[in-house]
């Protein structure tokens, strides 16, 4: 299938037009709209100040940095920082990534929805329909059939079936013997239009995710989820992607196509509505961009950006000012002013009258609405883009997923915040242990200066010589041993570390800590402990499914339905997030699938099992790509025919010989040994010519080893008269 180019419908997209170059300086009509956006940004910035403090503290604990709020006493010499927060955060991040990408595939699928009454789910035709069915008088029309209670009436025509088939009738119009339902004969060919559309849409969505490097962006989002408590993604939004192309003469002529894009947005650059707890409740969202001069000029190539206004904003100079928290995120201190531009991207509701006052031409069909959703870009007090949301239905193209849901706040709770107190305790106990170990590992020197010659250097080192006063009584230098209590501090440290395990629900053995005792010393015990500890990660993955994966899939589905006109993608489909399906251990899952496969092999139960799905899931549980190692139904039928040809005709056993799996002739069927109830001894095999060796003919006569007549090739043996 050829790639369908996606185009934006500019007839239905209303944007603020660019202005003439000589009138840029007088672009004052948009002042009110710019002030409105800046006011919303200021309110959101003030609202999230407390959250920023939590994020800064989380980042310091992750990096092992003491903040200015930590004051050390004169007696505290050690500045050690035990980065257990980093270990726990990376463990949580690793678990999320392992679960989401266990099958090396983005965890999204598209399935057909339950079809309404009167709509054909499956249709079939049989190119080798038996003659007895063709001549059945009860079927006056080739389209009549006996099915699931929705029989077509006698005398139905092709039009009757076309009404049920809907859009599928055009692609299957050349087939004259279509019937609704699944084929009932071995040679019947079945079409499932909803399933075909679902598979086409799923492949299209996965291709779009691959082109936008969605896997990389999702990993970045998962890291900020684990560390800060909230991960943010943006999309789908339309971008003009450059595809390399060279003509026949070797000239580089790139091709630009509008494609949907999915990207990660740092939580530090995300400013949501201060009066909302979820993205669905938010009236607006603002993203803060730090752009260079080249980045800002590159916006001119994107749709509906005002080129002349962008150039004027550039000429006004760089305006990016660092926030207080950016110094904490940097490994070195910089000036507050840097050579970058601050660009604000606003998505949200705007009053219709305000848009009209700013020069936006509002379509007549939406003039009745008091508010409309718009996308506004601001830089240096200039509106470089104003456009009504082109997507239908109009939704804010951002997703925010919490690591641990806080129902009373927009932002969630991360691993670092959950173990903030225990990290402080571990640092304190470890500093005390180190200081005490250093103190107790050295002697405290006591000096009686009256017994020493004045003016000497009192420092102590190996080989040092002190001069005493002549005739001075007593000892001049004393060494005192300080008691070592660091073991008690280390015990408290271990206790704080156990509290960190409980507060984060991430046990230490899950990220490689040794010294596990008891049930954890066995493989089955470790598996049991890991399953018990997976309760927290299940909630996290469920949040990823609900707040990230499903909105991404639904957004791409709406994008393709609105801007992609490929009829093979059309259908009543449902996007499903599959992150939680990978939570079950692959070993356990594969064992359960194999057990089900054995049960379904029963001829009585086999018709009720979906073997293709079971085989596909077994491949996933074994970390294999199902598309590469499994066949579909058509490929499986061809493979079965090839295997029959290589196997050849079945061999039938000779008369008197037992069939495979059957006891010998005359044997007791109840005898478990299968030997007919006799005993088998160990002896020596006779040699040719020896008495009793049946292979040695004597006088041309056939030797008999039994009084019973022998059978050869199913024929009666000759009698004695015939032998004479």
C-alpha positions as CSV (number, residue, x, y, z in Angstrom):
1,X,0.0,0.0,0.0
2,X,1.4,3.3,-1.0
3,X,2.0,5.9,1.7
4,X,-0.9,8.3,1.9
5,X,0.2,11.9,2.4
6,X,-1.6,13.7,5.2
7,X,-2.7,17.2,4.5
8,X,-4.2,19.8,6.9
9,X,-7.5,21.2,5.8
10,X,-6.8,24.9,5.6
11,X,-10.3,25.7,4.7
12,X,-11.6,24.8,8.1
13,X,-8.5,26.1,10.0
14,X,-8.8,29.7,11.1
15,X,-5.5,31.5,12.0
16,X,-4.4,35.1,12.6
17,X,-2.8,36.2,9.3
18,X,0.7,37.6,9.1
19,X,1.1,41.4,8.7
20,X,3.0,43.5,6.2
21,X,6.7,43.9,6.9
22,X,6.4,47.7,7.2
23,X,3.7,47.5,9.8
24,X,5.3,45.1,12.2
25,X,6.2,47.8,14.6
26,X,2.6,48.9,14.8
27,X,1.2,45.5,15.6
28,X,-0.6,46.6,18.7
29,X,-3.9,45.0,18.1
30,X,-2.7,41.8,19.7
31,X,-1.6,43.4,22.9
32,X,-4.6,42.2,24.9
33,X,-4.3,38.6,23.8
34,X,-0.6,38.6,24.7
35,X,-1.3,40.0,28.2
36,X,-3.9,37.4,28.7
37,X,-1.5,34.6,28.0
38,X,1.3,36.1,30.1
39,X,-1.2,36.5,33.0
40,X,-2.2,32.8,32.8
41,X,1.5,31.9,32.8
42,X,2.3,33.9,35.8
43,X,-0.7,32.4,37.7
44,X,0.4,28.9,36.9
45,X,4.0,29.6,37.8
46,X,3.0,30.9,41.2
47,X,0.7,27.9,41.7
48,X,3.4,25.2,41.2
49,X,6.1,26.9,43.4
50,X,5.7,24.3,46.1
51,X,5.9,21.5,43.6
52,X,9.1,23.0,42.2
53,X,10.6,22.9,45.8
54,X,9.8,19.1,46.0
55,X,11.3,18.5,42.5
56,X,14.5,20.4,43.5
57,X,14.9,18.4,46.6
58,X,14.2,15.1,44.7
59,X,16.9,16.0,42.1
60,X,19.4,16.8,44.9
61,X,18.8,13.5,46.6
62,X,19.1,11.7,43.2
63,X,22.4,13.4,42.5
64,X,23.8,13.2,46.0
65,X,23.9,17.0,46.6
66,X,23.3,18.8,49.9
67,X,21.1,21.9,49.6
68,X,21.8,25.2,51.2
69,X,19.2,24.3,53.9
70,X,21.5,21.6,55.3
71,X,23.8,23.1,58.0
72,X,26.8,21.2,59.3
73,X,28.2,21.7,62.8
74,X,31.8,22.2,63.6
75,X,32.1,18.6,64.9
76,X,30.8,17.1,61.6
77,X,33.7,16.5,59.4
78,X,32.2,14.0,57.0
79,X,30.1,15.2,54.0
80,X,29.2,11.7,52.7
81,X,25.9,11.3,50.8
82,X,24.6,7.8,50.3
83,X,22.6,7.9,47.0
84,X,20.0,5.3,47.8
85,X,17.4,7.6,46.2
86,X,19.2,7.1,42.9
87,X,19.2,3.4,43.3
88,X,15.5,3.2,44.0
89,X,14.6,5.6,41.2
90,X,16.5,3.7,38.6
91,X,15.0,0.5,39.9
92,X,11.5,1.9,39.4
93,X,12.4,3.3,36.1
94,X,13.8,0.0,34.9
95,X,10.7,-1.9,36.0
96,X,8.5,0.5,34.1
97,X,10.5,0.2,30.9
98,X,10.9,-3.6,31.2
99,X,7.1,-4.0,31.5
100,X,6.2,-1.5,28.8
101,X,8.6,-2.9,26.2
102,X,8.7,-6.6,27.2
103,X,7.6,-7.6,23.7
104,X,9.8,-5.1,21.9
105,X,6.7,-3.3,20.7
106,X,4.9,-0.1,21.7
107,X,2.1,-1.4,24.0
108,X,-0.8,-0.2,21.9
109,X,-3.4,-2.2,19.9
110,X,-6.5,-1.5,17.9
111,X,-9.5,-3.9,18.1
112,X,-12.8,-3.7,16.4
113,X,-15.7,-2.7,18.6
114,X,-18.9,-4.7,19.1
115,X,-20.9,-4.2,15.9
116,X,-24.5,-3.0,16.1
117,X,-27.4,-5.1,15.0
118,X,-27.7,-5.5,11.3
119,X,-24.0,-4.9,10.4
120,X,-22.1,-7.8,9.0
121,X,-19.1,-8.8,11.1
122,X,-17.9,-11.5,8.7
123,X,-18.8,-12.4,5.1
124,X,-17.7,-15.4,3.1
125,X,-17.9,-17.2,-0.2
126,X,-17.1,-20.7,-1.2
127,X,-15.5,-21.1,-4.7
128,X,-16.0,-24.9,-4.4
129,X,-19.5,-25.0,-3.0
130,X,-20.9,-28.5,-3.2
131,X,-23.5,-29.2,-5.9
132,X,-26.0,-30.4,-3.3
133,X,-26.0,-27.0,-1.7
134,X,-26.1,-25.2,-5.0
135,X,-29.2,-27.1,-6.0
136,X,-31.0,-26.7,-2.6
137,X,-34.6,-25.6,-3.4
138,X,-34.8,-23.9,0.0
139,X,-32.3,-21.3,-1.2
140,X,-34.0,-19.5,-4.0
141,X,-31.1,-17.0,-4.1
142,X,-27.4,-17.6,-3.8
143,X,-27.4,-15.0,-1.1
144,X,-29.8,-16.8,1.2
145,X,-28.4,-18.8,4.1
146,X,-29.1,-20.3,7.5
147,X,-27.1,-18.5,10.1
148,X,-27.4,-16.9,13.5
149,X,-31.1,-16.0,13.5
150,X,-30.7,-13.1,11.1
151,X,-31.5,-15.0,7.9
152,X,-32.0,-13.2,4.7
153,X,-35.5,-13.6,3.3
154,X,-36.2,-15.9,0.4
155,X,-35.7,-14.2,-2.9
156,X,-33.1,-11.8,-1.5
157,X,-30.9,-10.0,-4.0
158,X,-27.4,-8.7,-4.1
159,X,-28.8,-5.3,-2.9
160,X,-30.0,-7.0,0.2
161,X,-26.6,-8.2,1.2
162,X,-24.9,-4.9,0.1
163,X,-27.0,-3.1,2.6
164,X,-25.6,-5.2,5.3
165,X,-22.1,-5.1,4.1
166,X,-21.9,-1.3,4.0
167,X,-18.5,0.0,2.7
168,X,-17.2,-3.5,2.2
169,X,-19.6,-4.1,-0.7
170,X,-17.6,-2.0,-3.1
171,X,-14.3,-3.9,-2.6
172,X,-16.1,-7.3,-2.8
173,X,-18.5,-6.4,-5.7
174,X,-16.8,-8.9,-8.1
175,X,-17.7,-11.8,-5.9
176,X,-21.1,-13.1,-6.7
177,X,-21.8,-15.6,-4.0
178,X,-21.2,-13.6,-0.8
179,X,-22.9,-14.8,2.4
180,X,-22.9,-13.2,5.8
181,X,-21.1,-15.0,8.6
182,X,-18.1,-17.3,8.9
183,X,-17.5,-19.9,6.2
184,X,-18.9,-23.3,7.1
185,X,-16.9,-25.4,4.6
186,X,-13.2,-26.1,4.4
187,X,-12.8,-24.3,1.1
188,X,-14.8,-21.2,2.2
189,X,-13.0,-17.8,2.3
190,X,-14.0,-15.5,5.1
191,X,-13.6,-11.7,5.2
192,X,-13.7,-9.8,8.5
193,X,-13.8,-6.1,7.5
194,X,-13.7,-4.7,11.0
195,X,-10.7,-6.9,11.9
196,X,-8.9,-5.9,8.6
197,X,-9.5,-2.2,9.3
198,X,-8.3,-2.7,12.9
199,X,-5.1,-4.3,11.8
200,X,-4.4,-1.6,9.2
201,X,-5.0,1.1,11.7
202,X,-2.8,-0.6,14.3
203,X,0.0,-0.9,11.7
204,X,-0.4,2.7,10.7
205,X,-0.3,3.9,14.3
206,X,2.8,1.9,15.1
207,X,4.5,3.2,12.0
208,X,3.7,6.8,13.1
209,X,5.0,6.1,16.6
210,X,8.2,4.6,15.1
211,X,8.8,7.7,12.9
212,X,8.3,10.1,15.9
213,X,10.7,8.0,18.1
214,X,7.9,7.6,20.6
215,X,9.8,4.8,22.4
216,X,12.6,7.1,23.3
217,X,10.2,9.9,24.4
218,X,8.3,7.4,26.5
219,X,11.4,6.3,28.3
220,X,12.3,10.0,29.2
221,X,8.8,10.4,30.5
222,X,9.0,7.3,32.6
223,X,12.2,8.6,34.2
224,X,10.6,11.9,35.3
225,X,7.6,9.9,36.5
226,X,9.8,7.9,38.8
227,X,11.9,10.8,40.0
228,X,9.5,13.7,40.2
229,X,6.2,12.0,40.3
230,X,4.8,13.2,37.0
231,X,5.7,12.5,33.4
232,X,4.4,14.6,30.5
233,X,4.0,13.9,26.8
234,X,2.7,16.0,23.9
235,X,0.9,14.9,20.8
236,X,-0.2,14.2,18.3
237,X,0.6,17.5,16.7
238,X,1.3,18.1,13.0
239,X,4.8,18.8,11.8
240,X,6.3,19.0,8.3
241,X,8.9,16.2,8.3
242,X,11.8,16.3,5.9
243,X,12.4,13.1,3.9
244,X,15.7,13.0,2.1
245,X,15.5,12.7,-1.6
246,X,17.9,13.0,-4.6
247,X,16.8,13.4,-8.2
248,X,18.3,11.7,-11.2
249,X,21.0,14.3,-11.5
250,X,22.1,13.9,-7.9
251,X,20.5,17.2,-6.7
252,X,19.2,17.1,-3.2
253,X,15.4,17.8,-3.3
254,X,13.9,16.9,0.0
255,X,10.2,16.0,0.3
256,X,8.1,17.5,3.1
257,X,5.1,15.6,4.5
258,X,2.8,16.6,7.3
259,X,3.0,13.8,9.9
260,X,1.8,13.4,13.5
261,X,4.5,13.8,16.1
262,X,4.8,12.5,19.7
263,X,7.3,14.1,22.0
264,X,8.4,14.2,25.7
265,X,7.9,17.5,27.6
266,X,9.9,18.1,30.7
267,X,7.8,18.7,33.8
268,X,9.9,21.8,34.4
269,X,8.6,23.4,31.2
270,X,4.9,22.4,31.8
271,X,2.5,24.9,33.3
272,X,-1.0,23.6,33.7
273,X,-4.2,25.3,34.8
274,X,-3.8,26.0,38.5
275,X,-7.5,25.2,39.3
276,X,-7.4,21.6,37.8
277,X,-6.3,18.2,39.1
278,X,-6.3,16.4,35.7
279,X,-5.6,17.3,32.1
280,X,-9.3,16.8,31.3
281,X,-10.3,19.4,33.8
282,X,-7.6,21.9,32.7
283,X,-8.8,25.0,30.8
284,X,-5.4,25.7,29.5
285,X,-1.8,24.4,29.4
286,X,1.3,26.4,28.7
287,X,4.7,25.0,27.6
288,X,7.8,27.1,28.0
289,X,10.4,26.8,25.2
290,X,14.0,27.8,25.2
291,X,14.9,28.5,21.6
292,X,18.0,29.6,19.8
293,X,17.8,32.1,16.9
294,X,17.9,29.2,14.4
295,X,15.1,27.3,16.2
296,X,12.9,30.4,16.2
297,X,13.5,31.0,12.5
298,X,12.7,27.4,11.7
299,X,9.1,28.0,12.9
300,X,8.5,30.0,9.8
301,X,8.3,26.8,7.8
302,X,5.5,25.4,10.0
303,X,1.9,26.2,9.2
304,X,0.2,29.4,10.4
305,X,3.3,31.0,11.9
306,X,3.7,34.7,11.2
307,X,7.1,35.1,9.5
308,X,7.3,38.9,9.7
309,X,6.3,38.9,13.3
310,X,8.9,36.2,14.2
311,X,11.6,38.2,12.5
312,X,10.6,41.3,14.6
313,X,10.8,39.3,17.8
314,X,14.3,38.1,16.8
315,X,15.4,41.6,16.2
316,X,14.4,42.7,19.7
317,X,17.1,40.4,21.1
318,X,17.3,37.4,23.4
319,X,15.0,37.5,26.4
320,X,15.4,34.2,28.1
321,X,15.9,34.5,31.9
322,X,16.9,31.5,34.0
323,X,14.5,30.4,36.7
324,X,15.9,29.8,40.2
325,X,15.7,26.1,39.9
326,X,17.8,25.9,36.7
327,X,21.0,26.5,38.7
328,X,20.3,23.4,40.7
329,X,19.8,21.3,37.6
330,X,23.2,22.5,36.2
331,X,26.5,21.2,37.3
332,X,28.0,24.7,37.0
333,X,26.8,28.2,37.8
334,X,25.8,30.5,35.0
335,X,24.5,34.0,34.7
336,X,20.8,34.5,34.8
337,X,20.8,35.9,31.3
338,X,21.7,33.5,28.4
339,X,21.6,34.0,24.6
340,X,18.3,32.3,24.1
341,X,14.6,33.2,23.4
342,X,11.8,32.4,25.8
343,X,8.7,31.3,23.8
344,X,5.4,30.4,25.4
345,X,3.0,28.0,23.7
346,X,-0.6,28.2,24.9
347,X,-3.3,25.6,24.4
348,X,-6.7,26.4,25.9
349,X,-10.0,28.3,25.9
350,X,-10.2,31.9,24.7
351,X,-13.3,34.0,24.7
352,X,-14.7,34.4,21.2
353,X,-15.1,38.1,21.5
354,X,-11.4,38.5,22.4
355,X,-10.4,36.5,19.3
356,X,-12.6,38.7,17.1
357,X,-11.2,41.8,18.6
358,X,-7.6,40.6,17.8
359,X,-8.5,40.2,14.2
360,X,-9.2,36.4,14.0
361,X,-12.0,35.6,11.5
362,X,-14.3,33.3,13.4
363,X,-16.4,30.8,11.2
364,X,-20.1,31.3,11.3
365,X,-20.9,27.8,12.5
366,X,-19.0,28.5,15.8
367,X,-19.9,32.1,16.5
368,X,-22.6,30.9,18.9
369,X,-20.0,29.6,21.3
370,X,-18.8,32.0,23.9
371,X,-15.3,30.3,24.1
372,X,-13.2,28.6,21.6
373,X,-10.0,26.5,22.0
374,X,-7.0,28.1,20.4
375,X,-3.2,27.7,20.1
376,X,-1.2,30.8,20.8
377,X,2.6,31.3,20.6
378,X,4.2,34.4,22.2
379,X,7.8,35.7,22.2
380,X,9.1,39.2,23.2
381,X,5.5,40.4,23.5
382,X,4.7,39.4,20.0
383,X,2.0,36.9,18.9
384,X,3.9,34.7,16.4
385,X,1.0,32.3,16.0
386,X,-2.7,32.4,16.7
387,X,-4.9,29.5,15.3
388,X,-8.0,27.8,16.4
389,X,-7.5,24.2,17.4
390,X,-7.5,22.3,14.1
391,X,-8.2,18.9,15.7
392,X,-11.7,17.6,16.0
393,X,-12.8,17.1,18.7
394,X,-10.8,20.0,20.1
395,X,-8.6,18.7,22.9
396,X,-5.5,19.9,24.6
397,X,-2.6,17.8,23.1
398,X,-0.9,17.0,26.3
399,X,-0.8,14.0,28.6
400,X,0.4,14.0,32.2
401,X,0.8,10.6,34.1
402,X,1.4,10.4,37.8
403,X,3.7,7.8,39.3
404,X,1.6,7.8,42.5
405,X,-1.7,9.5,42.1
406,X,-2.4,12.5,44.4
407,X,-6.2,13.0,44.0
408,X,-5.9,16.6,45.4
409,X,-3.1,17.9,43.1
410,X,-2.3,18.0,39.5
411,X,1.2,16.6,40.1
412,X,1.8,13.1,41.4
413,X,4.3,11.8,44.0
414,X,7.5,10.1,43.0
415,X,10.0,7.7,44.5
416,X,12.3,10.5,45.7
417,X,9.6,12.2,47.7
418,X,8.4,9.0,49.3
419,X,11.8,8.3,50.7
420,X,12.9,11.9,51.5
421,X,12.9,11.5,55.2
422,X,14.7,8.1,55.1
423,X,17.3,9.5,52.8
424,X,18.0,12.2,55.4
425,X,18.2,9.6,58.2
426,X,20.6,7.4,56.2
427,X,22.9,10.4,55.4
428,X,22.9,11.4,59.1
429,X,23.7,8.0,60.5
430,X,26.4,7.3,57.9
431,X,28.1,10.7,58.6
432,X,28.0,9.9,62.4
433,X,29.5,6.4,61.7
434,X,32.2,7.8,59.5
435,X,33.2,10.6,62.0
436,X,33.2,8.1,64.9
437,X,35.3,5.6,63.0
438,X,37.8,8.3,62.1
439,X,37.9,9.5,65.7
440,X,38.2,6.0,67.3
441,X,40.8,4.9,64.8
442,X,43.3,7.5,66.0
443,X,44.7,8.3,69.4
444,X,43.8,11.5,71.3
445,X,47.1,13.1,72.3
446,X,47.4,14.7,75.7
447,X,50.6,16.8,76.4
448,X,52.0,18.2,79.6
449,X,53.9,21.2,78.3
450,X,55.5,21.9,81.7
451,X,57.6,18.7,81.2
452,X,58.7,19.7,77.7
453,X,61.2,22.3,76.4
454,X,59.2,25.4,75.4
455,X,58.8,26.3,71.7
456,X,58.6,22.8,70.2
457,X,56.2,21.8,67.5
458,X,53.5,19.7,69.1
459,X,52.3,18.0,65.9
460,X,52.5,14.2,66.0
461,X,53.9,11.9,63.2
462,X,55.9,8.7,63.1
463,X,59.5,9.2,64.4
464,X,58.7,12.5,66.1
465,X,61.0,13.4,69.0
466,X,60.0,15.6,71.9
467,X,62.6,17.2,74.2
468,X,61.8,17.0,77.9
469,X,62.8,19.4,80.6
470,X,65.8,18.2,82.6
471,X,64.7,16.5,85.8
472,X,60.9,17.0,85.1
473,X,58.9,14.3,86.9
474,X,56.0,12.2,85.3
475,X,55.0,11.5,81.7
476,X,54.8,14.3,79.3
477,X,52.7,12.8,76.5
478,X,49.6,10.6,76.8
479,X,47.6,8.7,74.2
480,X,43.8,8.2,74.7
481,X,41.6,5.8,72.8
482,X,38.2,7.1,71.9
483,X,35.4,4.4,72.1
484,X,34.0,3.1,68.7
485,X,30.2,3.2,68.5
486,X,30.0,3.3,64.7
487,X,28.3,-0.2,64.7
488,X,25.3,1.2,66.4
489,X,25.1,4.0,63.8
490,X,25.3,1.4,61.0
491,X,22.5,-0.6,62.6
492,X,20.4,2.5,62.5
493,X,21.4,3.1,58.9
494,X,20.2,-0.4,58.0
495,X,16.9,0.3,59.7
496,X,16.5,3.5,57.8
497,X,17.2,1.6,54.6
498,X,14.5,-1.0,55.4
499,X,12.1,2.0,56.0
500,X,13.1,3.2,52.5
501,X,12.1,-0.2,51.1
502,X,8.7,0.0,52.8
503,X,8.0,3.7,51.9
504,X,8.8,3.1,48.2
505,X,7.5,-0.5,47.9
506,X,10.8,-1.3,46.1
507,X,12.6,-4.1,48.0
508,X,16.4,-4.0,48.0
509,X,16.7,-7.5,46.5
510,X,14.9,-6.2,43.4
511,X,17.9,-4.0,42.5
512,X,20.7,-6.4,43.4
513,X,21.3,-6.1,47.1
514,X,22.9,-9.3,48.5
515,X,22.4,-10.9,51.8
516,X,18.8,-12.1,51.3
517,X,18.0,-14.8,53.8
518,X,15.1,-17.2,54.4
519,X,12.8,-17.9,51.6
520,X,14.7,-15.5,49.4
521,X,17.6,-17.9,49.1
522,X,15.8,-20.1,46.5
523,X,14.7,-19.3,43.0
524,X,11.1,-20.0,43.7
525,X,11.3,-17.9,46.9
526,X,12.8,-15.0,44.9
527,X,10.0,-15.3,42.4
528,X,7.4,-15.3,45.1
529,X,9.0,-12.2,46.7
530,X,9.1,-10.4,43.4
531,X,5.5,-11.2,42.7
532,X,4.5,-9.9,46.1
533,X,6.5,-6.7,45.5
534,X,5.0,-6.1,42.1
535,X,1.8,-4.7,43.6
536,X,3.1,-1.1,43.5
537,X,4.4,-1.3,39.9
538,X,1.0,-2.6,38.8
539,X,-0.6,0.7,39.9
540,X,2.1,2.7,38.2
541,X,1.7,0.8,34.9
542,X,-2.0,1.2,35.1
543,X,-1.5,5.0,35.4
544,X,0.7,4.8,32.3
545,X,-2.1,3.0,30.5
546,X,-4.8,5.4,31.5
547,X,-3.0,8.7,31.4
548,X,-0.4,8.2,28.6
549,X,-0.8,5.2,26.3
550,X,-4.6,5.3,25.7
551,X,-4.7,9.1,25.1
552,X,-1.7,8.7,22.7
553,X,-3.4,5.9,20.8
554,X,-6.8,7.7,20.7
555,X,-5.1,10.9,19.5
556,X,-3.4,9.2,16.6
557,X,-6.6,7.4,15.8
558,X,-8.5,10.7,15.6
559,X,-5.6,12.2,13.6
560,X,-5.8,9.5,11.0
561,X,-9.5,9.5,10.8
562,X,-9.5,13.3,10.2
563,X,-6.5,13.8,7.9
564,X,-5.9,10.4,6.4
565,X,-8.3,9.5,3.7
566,X,-7.3,5.8,3.2
567,X,-10.5,3.8,3.2
568,X,-8.7,0.8,4.5
569,X,-8.3,2.6,7.9
570,X,-12.0,3.3,8.2
571,X,-14.0,1.5,10.8
572,X,-15.6,1.5,14.2
573,X,-12.4,0.7,16.1
574,X,-11.2,0.9,19.7
575,X,-7.7,1.7,20.9
576,X,-6.4,-0.4,23.9
577,X,-3.4,0.1,26.0
578,X,-1.5,-3.2,26.7
579,X,1.0,-2.1,29.4
580,X,-0.6,-4.1,32.2
581,X,-0.6,-7.3,30.1
582,X,3.1,-7.6,30.5
583,X,3.1,-7.6,34.3
584,X,2.7,-11.3,34.6
585,X,6.0,-13.1,34.6
586,X,6.7,-14.5,31.2
587,X,7.5,-17.9,32.6
588,X,4.2,-18.1,34.5
589,X,2.3,-16.8,31.5
590,X,3.8,-19.2,29.0
591,X,3.1,-22.1,31.4
592,X,-0.6,-21.1,31.7
593,X,-0.8,-20.8,27.9
594,X,0.7,-24.2,27.4
595,X,-1.7,-25.7,29.9
596,X,-4.6,-24.1,28.1
597,X,-3.3,-25.4,24.8
598,X,-3.2,-28.9,26.1
599,X,-6.8,-28.7,27.4
600,X,-8.0,-27.1,24.1
601,X,-6.4,-30.0,22.2
602,X,-9.4,-32.1,23.3
603,X,-11.5,-32.7,20.1
604,X,-14.6,-31.8,22.1
605,X,-13.2,-28.4,23.3
606,X,-11.0,-27.5,20.2
607,X,-13.8,-25.8,18.3
608,X,-14.2,-23.3,21.1
609,X,-10.5,-22.2,21.3
610,X,-8.8,-19.4,19.3
611,X,-5.6,-21.2,18.5
612,X,-4.1,-18.3,16.5
613,X,-4.4,-16.0,19.5
614,X,-3.0,-18.6,21.9
615,X,0.0,-19.2,19.7
616,X,0.6,-15.5,19.3
617,X,0.5,-15.0,23.1
618,X,2.9,-17.9,23.6
619,X,5.4,-16.2,21.3
620,X,5.0,-12.9,23.2
621,X,5.6,-14.7,26.5
622,X,8.8,-16.1,25.1
623,X,10.0,-12.6,24.0
624,X,9.6,-13.4,20.3
625,X,8.0,-11.3,17.6
626,X,4.7,-13.0,16.8
627,X,4.6,-11.5,13.3
628,X,7.9,-13.2,12.5
629,X,7.4,-16.6,14.1
630,X,3.7,-17.3,13.6
631,X,1.5,-17.7,10.5
632,X,-2.0,-16.3,10.0
633,X,-4.9,-18.5,9.1
634,X,-4.2,-18.4,5.4
635,X,-0.5,-19.1,5.8
636,X,-1.3,-21.9,8.3
637,X,-3.5,-23.6,5.7
638,X,-0.8,-23.5,3.1
639,X,1.8,-24.8,5.6
640,X,-0.5,-27.7,6.6
641,X,-0.8,-28.8,3.0
642,X,2.9,-28.7,2.5
643,X,3.5,-30.8,5.6
644,X,1.0,-33.4,4.3
645,X,2.9,-33.8,1.1
646,X,6.2,-34.3,2.9
647,X,4.7,-36.8,5.4
648,X,3.4,-39.1,2.7
649,X,0.5,-41.6,3.0
650,X,0.0,-43.2,6.4
651,X,1.3,-46.7,6.9
652,X,-1.0,-49.5,8.0
653,X,0.5,-52.3,10.1
654,X,0.5,-55.9,8.7
655,X,-2.1,-58.3,9.8
656,X,-1.2,-59.8,13.1
657,X,1.1,-57.0,14.0
658,X,0.0,-54.6,16.7
659,X,-0.6,-50.9,15.9
660,X,1.5,-48.3,17.5
661,X,0.3,-47.7,21.0
662,X,-1.6,-51.1,21.1
663,X,-0.6,-54.2,23.1
664,X,0.6,-57.3,21.2
665,X,-1.9,-59.9,19.9
666,X,-2.9,-62.1,22.7
667,X,-1.6,-59.9,25.4
668,X,-3.6,-59.0,28.5
669,X,-4.8,-55.4,28.0
670,X,-4.8,-54.9,31.8
671,X,-1.2,-55.9,32.1
672,X,0.9,-52.7,32.6
673,X,4.0,-54.4,31.3
674,X,2.4,-55.1,27.9
675,X,4.1,-58.6,27.8
676,X,1.0,-60.7,28.0
677,X,1.5,-61.6,31.6
678,X,4.7,-63.6,31.1
679,X,8.1,-63.1,32.6
680,X,11.0,-62.1,30.5
681,X,14.4,-63.6,31.5
682,X,17.9,-62.7,30.4
683,X,19.7,-65.3,28.3
684,X,22.1,-65.7,25.4
685,X,21.0,-65.5,21.8
686,X,21.4,-68.7,19.8
687,X,24.0,-68.8,17.0
688,X,23.3,-69.9,13.4
689,X,23.3,-73.7,13.1
690,X,22.6,-74.2,16.8
691,X,19.5,-76.1,17.8
692,X,16.6,-73.8,18.3
693,X,17.8,-71.2,15.9
694,X,14.9,-70.7,13.6
695,X,16.9,-69.0,10.9
696,X,18.6,-72.2,9.9
697,X,16.6,-74.2,7.4
698,X,16.8,-78.0,7.6
699,X,16.2,-80.3,4.6
700,X,14.3,-77.5,2.9
701,X,11.7,-77.5,5.5
702,X,10.7,-74.5,7.5
703,X,11.6,-74.9,11.2
704,X,8.8,-74.3,13.7
705,X,9.4,-73.2,17.2
706,X,5.8,-73.7,18.4
707,X,3.1,-76.2,18.1
708,X,0.8,-73.4,16.9
709,X,0.7,-72.9,13.1
710,X,2.7,-69.8,12.0
711,X,1.3,-67.1,9.9
712,X,3.1,-65.5,7.0
713,X,1.9,-62.3,5.3
714,X,-1.6,-62.9,6.5
715,X,-1.9,-66.3,4.8
716,X,-2.6,-69.7,6.3
717,X,0.5,-72.0,6.6
718,X,0.7,-75.1,4.5
719,X,-0.2,-78.5,6.1
720,X,2.0,-81.4,6.5
721,X,0.7,-83.1,3.4
722,X,1.7,-80.1,1.3
723,X,5.1,-80.1,2.8
724,X,5.8,-83.7,1.9
